[in-house]
């Protein structure tokens, strides 16, 4: 089989390949490999050429701490002179009570409960972006 015939065959099979389901795609690929003698991976690349990338639905864990919690945490972090998450977690209840008492911070009950439940590692994760901006590591 000459090169031109192989190119035409790939173009015809590509149209079928794009419109097919997974099992049919496998059969089309097997057919192309058998007819042309191409290596399977090379044949797959030829068939997928110019195909749009697959779209995936983002899976993962549900976000617990929203932007309100993050903003309140930034205020608490700044008020504590930008200490690390482990130390901030230790003084968080007292600092939160003090800032609310003096009127510097007014929080929703749900946000307050989340702040009191947040771990030191989560504090560090939530403050990671703001820390890099403050330290000049954009």
N, C-alpha and C positions, 0 to 999 in steps of 0.2 A: 504494500500500500504506500503510495507516494505521499509526500508532505502535504500537498494541497488537499488531497482527499481526506487526510487526517484532520486538517484544520476545519474543513467543511463538516465533517462528522461531529467534531467537538461542538461546533456552533449549533448544529441541529439538536444534539443531545443536551446542550446547556439549557435550551428553552424548555425541554421536557423536565430537566433536573430542577430548575427553579420552581416550576409549578407543581412538583410532586411532593408527596409525603415522605417520611423517613425511610420506610421499607422500599418504596419505589426508587428512591435515590440510590439506595444500596445496589439494587438490581441494575440501574443505569450505569453506575460506576463499574460494576462487574463486567457488564457488556462492553464498555469502552476499553477496559484493560485487556479483555480477551481479544477484541478486534485489532487494537493498535499495538499491543505489546508494551504499552507504557507502564511504568511503575505505578502502583496504586496511588501513592501520595501525589505524584506528578499529575496524574489524571484528575484527582480530586481538586488540585489547584486550578487546573484548566477549566473544570466545570464551575468552580466557584468564582472565577475571575469576573470582576465588575459586579458582583452581587452585593447588595446592601448588607451591612453587618447585622447580625441578629439582634433583636431587641429583647432585653431581659427585664423582668419586673424586679425591682429592688426588694430583696428579702432582708431579713435581719431582725434585730431586736427593736422593740418599740421604745421610743425615746421617753425617758422618765422625766428628765430635767429640761424644761422649756426655756425660752429666752428670758422670761421673767425671773426665773431662778438664777440664770446665768448673770443677769444684770445686777441682781441683789448680791450675788456672790462677789462680783467685781467691786461693788461698793464696800462690802465687808473686807475684802482683800486690801483695798486701798486704805481703809481706816486702820487696818492692822499693820500698816507699813510694809505691805507686800511680802508677808512671810510665806513659808512653804505650806503646802496643803496639809501636811501632818500636824503642824503646829496650829494652823488656822482651824482645823477640825476640833482641836482640844479646847480652844477659847471661843468657838463659835456661839454656844448658848449664852455665855456672859456678854460677849460683844454684841450680839443681836439684841438682847434685853436692854443693854445700855444705849444703843443707838435708837431704839424705839422709844425708850423712856425720855430721851432728850430731844425727840422730834426730828432726828436726822434721817430716819428710815420709817416708812409706813408700808407694811406688807399685808397682802391677802393671807388669810389663815392657811390656805392650801400651800402657798409658796413658803410660808414660815415652817410648816410641817416638813416639807421637802428639804429645806435648808438644814433643819435639825437632824434629818435622817441621812444626809449625804455623807459618803465615805471620803477619806483623805485622797484615795486614788481618783475618785470621781471629781473632786475639787481640782486636782492637778490637771485632769483631762479637760475640764470645763474652762480652766484659766490658761490653757496652753497657748492659744492664739494671742490673747492679750499680753501674755508674758513676752512672747517673741516680738511683738510690736514695741513694747516698752523697752526691751533690752536691745532693740535695733537689729533684730534678726528677721526682717520681713521676708 
